[in-house]
Amino acid sequence: MPPPPLEAPDLIHDLAIVGGTVVLAEGPARTNIAVLGERVAWIGVGTPKARRTIDAGGRLVLPGGIDSHCHMDQQPWEGRSTADDFRSGTLSALCGGNTTVLPFAMQMRGQSLRAIVADYHERALPKAHIDYGFHLIVGDPTPEVLKAELPELIEQGCTSIKLYLTYEGLKLDDYEVLTVLELARREGVMVMVHAENDACIRWLTTRLLESRKTALRYHVTAHPEIGEREATFRAISFAELVDTPILIVHVSSASAVEEIRRARARGLPIFGETCPQYLFLSSQDIDTADLSGAKCICTPPPRDRSNQPHIWRGIVDGTLGVFSSDHSPWNYADKIAGGPNTPFSAIPNGIPGIETRLPLFFSATQADGRLSLGEFVKITTTTPAKLYGLYPRKGVIAIGSDADLTVWDPDRTVTIRNEMLHHAVDHTPYEGMQVRGWPVTTISRGEVIYDDGRVISQAGRGRFLACERPFARQHLTTLRSASA
């Protein structure tokens, strides 16, 4: 239901958005918005007085998108650095309708997590265009990390932890996973899990390389669906044992979706996330005669096209409640630096997508009515805000919330070309795809930072977001509604 009509106040506001269809927590409504300072100050009928007014007639006004799973300015991985730093990464994000990003501060074996986060603050502060928080990748849960560094960083607002069940230098054994889950339960924070079976991947990769099966298509073989299913089940089992919520990230396969669905049917607080590559790319895009398929290599990999309807079903029925980009920007030139005979195992994993996430998903969900506008906002923006301790400051258009808004032209047809994007990557795997619906204006904390193709933002205006503990007692009601 729309909010009760309120006449426009006499107060002169800083910004007004009028004439559009606004997607509120209660649903879409023809209403107007007034902004004072950095917050939404008024929602209602009539035309509020403002120093600047945006006419959104015929357009949609949505909360600014939250990309809750992205990588940028990350420390070198296997000798390589991500193409995007905080400057280009957040610029690309805002041009794609996002006003908040949550990238990762990545600790590997032998490193201090506290030092990694301090370094990340230094990287982000002068470069970020939009607001940001940090997920903590725990790759070495030493006594110092568990007893001192993690509690300290959680207190400072880093209230989500990511664990890997694979990748040398990052993977945790089962005992370590249980220990971190125990800490998460005590602290009331979210744990994200990269769920793939490491032994399966290493064993298959070794056998494939021994058999000289090095073509790109064997990347999919080396990361089997059964390994994702087993690791998902194992992570859920550990969460059930410890009695703490978790989120399985970048779910790619039907069987992993089914494991999450079964857990939720038993009433467990298990959340699932998926990404554009599992809806709009497939294993067929990797299996190319040349190395161009390397542009689509990520982990878990895109599955066969027959898998896509199962991911869509998980989205529609709420099993997969978060839709992120998993933006992991490697240049194609770096991916194939080993030459034309580069084996699949030497291709850096990850694809760009922070700017195309929302338009691809908007077009696919709104054209055929797969999701309502409210459901589109929930999975891309509101639920991430709730799960990561940012709601209602972020993720909703409401009086008192940050004035993070995007104006969308629902009828604008765009053919995606890398040359039009704002990331620092030399390709997009979505080249040539046509979408209907595009964000034309982005407003961050009341400031117009992008308007119809023109970037107005300045690097360094973004702020670090100290997130609340999402599973603290005062937030549990909000989170129950996120999982419903």
Long-range contacts (C-beta under 8 A, 24 or more apart in sequence): 1-26, 1-27, 2-26, 2-27, 2-29, 2-30, 2-31, 3-29, 3-31, 3-43, 3-44, 5-44, 5-45, 6-42, 6-43, 6-44, 6-45, 6-46, 7-44, 7-45, 7-46, 8-32, 8-34, 8-42, 8-44, 8-45, 8-46, 8-47, 8-48, 8-49, 9-34, 9-42, 9-48, 9-49, 10-49, 11-36, 11-41, 11-48, 11-49, 12-49, 12-50, 12-51, 13-41, 13-42, 13-48, 13-49, 13-50, 13-51, 14-50, 14-51, 14-52, 14-446, 15-50, 15-51, 15-52, 15-53, 15-54, 15-403, 15-443, 15-446, 15-448, 16-47, 16-48, 16-49, 16-50, 16-52, 16-53, 16-54, 17-53, 17-54, 17-56, 17-61, 17-405, 17-407, 17-443, 18-47, 18-48, 18-53, 18-54, 18-55, 18-56, 18-57, 19-55, 19-56, 19-57, 19-58, 20-56, 20-57, 20-58, 20-59, 20-60, 20-61, 20-407, 21-59, 21-60, 21-61, 21-373, 22-60, 22-61, 22-397, 23-60, 23-61, 23-62, 23-63, 23-373, 23-374, 23-377, 23-397, 24-396, 24-397, 24-398, 25-382, 25-396, 25-397, 25-398, 27-372, 27-373, 27-374, 28-60, 28-373, 28-374, 33-61, 33-397, 33-403, 33-405, 35-403, 35-443, 35-446, 36-446, 37-446, 38-402, 38-403, 38-445, 38-446, 38-447, 39-399, 39-400, 39-401, 39-402, 39-403, 39-446, 40-397, 40-398, 40-399, 40-400, 40-401, 40-402, 40-403, 41-399, 42-399, 43-397, 43-398, 43-399, 52-448, 54-407, 54-441, 54-448, 56-407, 58-409, 59-407, 59-408, 59-409, 59-410, 59-440, 60-373, 60-407, 60-408, 60-410, 61-397, 61-405, 61-406, 61-407, 61-408, 62-97, 62-373, 62-377, 62-381, 62-397, 62-405, 62-406, 62-408, 63-377, 63-381, 63-382, 63-394, 63-395, 63-396, 63-397, 63-404, 63-405, 63-406, 64-97, 64-98, 64-99, 64-100, 64-130, 64-381, 64-394, 64-404, 64-405, 64-406, 64-442, 64-443, 64-444, 65-93, 65-96, 65-97, 65-98, 65-99, 65-100, 65-357, 65-358, 65-380, 65-381, 65-406, 66-98, 66-99, 66-100, 66-101, 66-102, 66-380, 66-381, 66-384, 66-385, 66-390, 66-394, 66-395, 67-93, 67-98, 67-100, 67-101, 67-102, 67-324, 67-325, 67-327, 67-354, 67-357, 68-102, 68-273, 68-322, 68-324, 68-384, 68-387, 68-388, 69-102, 69-135, 69-192, 69-249, 69-250, 69-273, 69-275, 69-322, 69-324, 69-325, 69-326, 69-327, 70-101, 70-102, 70-103, 70-324, 70-325, 70-326, 70-327, 70-328, 70-354, 71-103, 71-104, 71-326, 71-327, 71-328, 71-329, 71-350, 72-101, 72-103, 72-327, 72-329, 73-103, 73-120, 73-123, 73-124, 73-127, 74-103, 74-104, 74-106, 75-106, 75-108, 75-116, 75-119, 77-348, 78-348, 80-330, 80-334, 80-348, 82-328, 82-329, 82-330, 82-350, 83-329, 83-330, 83-331, 83-334, 83-352, 83-423, 83-424, 83-425, 83-426, 84-327, 84-329, 84-352, 84-354, 84-423, 84-424, 84-425, 85-123, 85-127, 85-424, 86-123, 86-124, 86-127, 86-128, 86-132, 86-462, 87-127, 87-128, 87-129, 87-459, 88-422, 88-423, 88-424, 89-327, 89-329, 89-354, 89-423, 89-424, 90-127, 90-128, 90-129, 90-130, 90-132, 90-459, 90-462, 91-129, 91-422, 91-423, 91-455, 91-457, 91-459, 92-352, 92-354, 92-355, 92-421, 92-422, 92-423, 93-129, 93-130, 93-354, 93-355, 94-129, 94-130, 94-442, 94-444, 94-449, 94-450, 94-455, 94-457, 95-355, 95-421, 95-422, 95-439, 95-442, 95-450, 95-455, 96-354, 96-355, 96-356, 96-357, 96-358, 96-359, 96-439, 97-358, 97-359, 97-406, 97-408, 97-439, 97-442, 98-130, 98-354, 98-357, 98-358, 98-442, 99-130, 99-131, 99-394, 99-402, 99-404, 99-405, 99-406, 99-442, 99-443, 99-444, 100-130, 100-131, 100-132, 100-133, 100-385, 100-390, 100-394, 100-404, 100-465, 101-130, 101-131, 101-132, 101-354, 102-132, 102-133, 102-134, 102-135, 102-160, 102-384, 102-388, 103-132, 103-134, 103-135, 104-134, 104-135, 104-136, 104-137, 104-162, 105-134, 105-135, 105-136, 105-137, 105-158, 106-137, 106-139, 106-170, 107-136, 107-137, 107-138, 107-139, 107-140, 107-145, 108-139, 108-140, 108-169, 108-170, 109-139, 109-140, 109-169, 109-170, 110-140, 111-139, 111-140, 112-144, 112-145, 112-149, 113-138, 113-140, 113-145, 113-149, 113-150, 113-153, 114-149, 114-152, 114-153, 117-153, 117-158, 121-464, 124-462, 124-464, 125-460, 125-464, 126-459, 126-460, 127-459, 127-460, 128-459, 128-460, 128-461, 128-462, 128-463, 129-444, 129-449, 129-457, 129-458, 129-459, 129-461, 129-462, 130-444, 130-449, 130-457, 130-461, 130-462, 131-394, 131-402, 131-404, 131-444, 131-445, 131-462, 131-463, 131-464, 131-465, 132-462, 132-463, 132-464, 132-465, 133-157, 133-158, 133-160, 133-388, 133-390, 133-464, 133-465, 133-466, 133-467, 134-158, 134-464, 135-160, 135-161, 135-162, 135-192, 136-160, 136-161, 136-162, 137-161, 137-162, 137-163, 137-164, 137-170, 138-162, 138-163, 138-172, 138-180, 139-164, 139-169, 139-170, 139-171, 139-172, 141-172, 141-176, 141-179, 141-180, 146-179, 146-180, 146-183, 150-183, 150-187, 151-183, 151-187, 154-187, 154-189, 154-469, 156-466, 157-464, 157-465, 157-466, 157-467, 157-468, 158-467, 159-187, 159-188, 159-189, 159-190, 159-388, 159-389, 159-467, 159-468, 159-469, 159-470, 160-189, 160-190, 160-191, 160-192, 160-388, 160-389, 160-467, 160-470, 161-189, 161-190, 161-191, 161-192, 162-191, 162-192, 162-193, 162-194, 162-249, 163-191, 163-192, 163-193, 163-194, 164-194, 165-193, 165-194, 165-195, 165-196, 165-197, 165-198, 165-231, 165-234, 165-235, 166-194, 166-196, 166-197, 166-198, 166-201, 166-231, 166-299, 167-194, 167-198, 171-198, 174-234, 174-238, 177-235, 177-238, 178-238, 178-241, 178-242, 181-238, 181-239, 181-242, 181-244, 181-246, 182-242, 182-244, 184-244, 185-242, 185-243, 185-244, 187-469, 188-469, 188-470, 188-471, 188-472, 188-473, 188-475, 189-469, 189-470, 189-471, 190-245, 190-246, 190-247, 190-387, 190-388, 190-389, 190-470, 190-471, 191-239, 191-244, 191-245, 191-246, 191-247, 192-246, 192-247, 192-248, 192-249, 192-273, 193-231, 193-235, 193-246, 193-247, 193-248, 193-249, 194-249, 194-250, 195-228, 195-231, 195-232, 195-234, 195-235, 195-248, 195-249, 195-256, 196-223, 196-227, 196-228, 196-231, 196-299, 196-300, 197-226, 197-227, 197-228, 197-230, 197-231, 200-224, 200-226, 200-227, 200-230, 201-227, 205-345, 208-344, 209-343, 209-345, 214-341, 214-343, 214-344, 214-345, 215-287, 215-344, 216-286, 216-287, 216-288, 216-291, 216-293, 216-294, 216-297, 216-344, 216-347, 217-283, 217-286, 217-287, 217-293, 217-344, 218-344, 219-286, 219-297, 219-301, 219-344, 219-345, 219-347, 220-283, 220-286, 220-287, 220-301, 220-302, 220-303, 222-344, 222-345, 223-299, 223-300, 223-301, 225-252, 225-253, 225-254, 225-255, 225-256, 225-303, 226-255, 228-252, 228-253, 228-255, 228-256, 228-300, 229-253, 229-255, 229-256, 229-258, 229-259, 232-256, 232-259, 232-260, 233-259, 236-260, 236-263, 236-268, 236-270, 239-268, 239-270, 240-268, 244-269, 244-471, 245-269, 245-270, 245-271, 245-471, 245-479, 246-270, 246-271, 247-271, 247-272, 247-273, 247-322, 247-387, 248-272, 248-273, 249-273, 249-324, 249-326, 250-274, 250-275, 250-278, 250-298, 250-300, 250-324, 250-326, 251-278, 251-300, 251-311, 251-314, 251-320, 252-277, 252-278, 252-300, 252-301, 252-302, 252-303, 252-307, 252-311, 253-300, 253-303, 253-307, 253-310, 254-303, 254-307, 254-310, 254-311, 257-310, 257-311, 257-313, 257-314, 257-319, 257-320, 260-314, 260-319, 260-320, 261-314, 261-317, 261-319, 264-319, 264-483, 269-479, 269-483, 271-321, 271-322, 271-387, 271-483, 272-314, 272-319, 272-320, 272-321, 272-322, 273-320, 273-321, 273-322, 273-323, 273-324, 274-311, 274-314, 274-315, 274-320, 274-322, 274-323, 275-323, 275-324, 275-325, 275-326, 275-353, 275-357, 276-323, 276-325, 276-353, 276-356, 276-357, 276-360, 276-361, 276-430, 277-302, 277-326, 277-351, 277-353, 277-429, 278-302, 278-303, 278-307, 278-308, 278-311, 279-308, 279-311, 279-312, 279-360, 279-361, 279-364, 280-360, 280-364, 280-430, 280-433, 281-351, 281-429, 281-430, 282-307, 282-308, 285-429, 290-340, 291-335, 291-336, 291-340, 291-342, 294-332, 294-335, 294-336, 294-342, 294-347, 295-332, 295-335, 295-351, 295-427, 295-429, 296-351, 296-429, 297-335, 297-344, 297-347, 297-348, 297-349, 297-350, 297-351, 298-326, 298-328, 298-349, 298-350, 298-351, 299-349, 312-370, 315-370, 315-371, 315-379, 316-370, 316-371, 318-484, 320-379, 321-378, 321-379, 321-383, 321-482, 321-483, 322-379, 322-383, 322-384, 322-387, 323-357, 323-361, 323-379, 323-380, 324-357, 324-384, 325-353, 325-354, 325-356, 325-357, 326-350, 326-351, 326-353, 327-351, 327-352, 327-353, 327-354, 327-357, 327-423, 328-352, 329-354, 329-423, 329-424, 329-425, 330-425, 331-425, 331-426, 331-427, 332-425, 332-426, 332-427, 333-426, 351-429, 352-423, 352-425, 352-427, 352-428, 352-429, 353-428, 353-429, 353-430, 354-423, 355-421, 355-422, 355-423, 356-416, 356-421, 356-428, 356-430, 358-439, 359-414, 359-416, 359-435, 359-437, 359-438, 359-439, 360-416, 360-430, 360-433, 360-435, 362-408, 362-410, 362-435, 362-437, 363-435, 363-436, 363-437, 366-410, 366-436, 366-437, 367-436, 382-482, 383-482, 386-470, 386-475, 386-478, 386-479, 386-481, 386-482, 387-470, 387-479, 387-482, 388-467, 388-470, 389-467, 389-468, 389-469, 389-470, 389-475, 390-465, 390-467, 390-468, 391-478, 393-465, 394-465, 402-445, 403-443, 403-445, 403-446, 404-443, 404-444, 404-445, 405-441, 405-442, 405-443, 406-439, 406-441, 406-442, 406-443, 407-439, 407-440, 407-441, 407-443, 408-437, 408-438, 408-439, 408-440, 409-437, 409-438, 409-440, 410-436, 410-437, 411-436, 411-437, 412-436, 412-437, 412-438, 412-440, 414-438, 422-455
